[in-house]
Amino acid sequence: MPEEIAGRIVAAFAIYSGIGLCAAVIFVSGGLRVLDPLAASAPWRVKLLITPGIIALWPVLLFRSFGLRPPEDRQ
């Protein structure tokens, strides 16, 4: 039973990371212009450095790219 739970946790993490990797490719290749114009003109070294953060925080970046912001940011 614990092996089955561990397998499901690993599978969920792999799916989350896979979606995050796809989102990172989209954001790094052109989607950064929507969120931050200065980051869009950054060199590839910088984009490579922010890629792990994009993979980890892809839901937040996805919401922000569509204009959805938390209430504290709507000023």
Residue pairs with C-beta under 8 A, 6 or more apart in sequence:
17 55
19 58
20 54
20 55
20 56
20 58
21 55
23 54
23 55
23 58
23 61
23 62
24 51
24 54
24 55
24 58
27 35
27 54
27 61
27 65
28 47
28 50
28 51
28 54
30 40
31 65
32 39
32 40
32 42
32 47
33 40
34 65
35 61
35 64
35 65
39 46
39 47
39 50
54 61
63 69
